[in-house]
Amino acid sequence: MEKEQHEQYEYARRRIKQKKNLYFHFVLLALGSLFLFIVNVLLHFGEPRRWFIWVITIWVFLFVLHFIKVYITDRFMNKNWERNEIDRLVAKQQMRTQQLELKVTDKLS
């Protein structure tokens, strides 16, 4: 029982760390975007092109990937999901093995 509680604690700790990193990424994205806008538009660095739009677009895409990983992929495909999939595949393999053994014993007798 204590091992299960420890696993639950570790899972909760990892999830909190993931979410904390995601929020930090969002704040960094917002501040970085503002900085890039100021540098390009107000300080006229890199004029006449609006290069900051491309940088921010790529950064937003990376943030969306990070968001998907934290809130979709890791939420549903965690240790419990792995265990269930392994158990399901092992049971399926055992059933196939038993069927083959039955076929072999039927042919031998």
LINJODA-V477204 format. One record per helix or strand. SS is the DSSP state (helix for helix, strand for strand). FROM is the first residue (numbers start at 1). TO is the last residue. If there is no record, write none. Layout:
# LINJODA-V477204
SS,FROM,TO ; SS,FROM,TO
This chain:
# LINJODA-V477204
helix,2,42 ; helix,51,76 ; helix,79,108
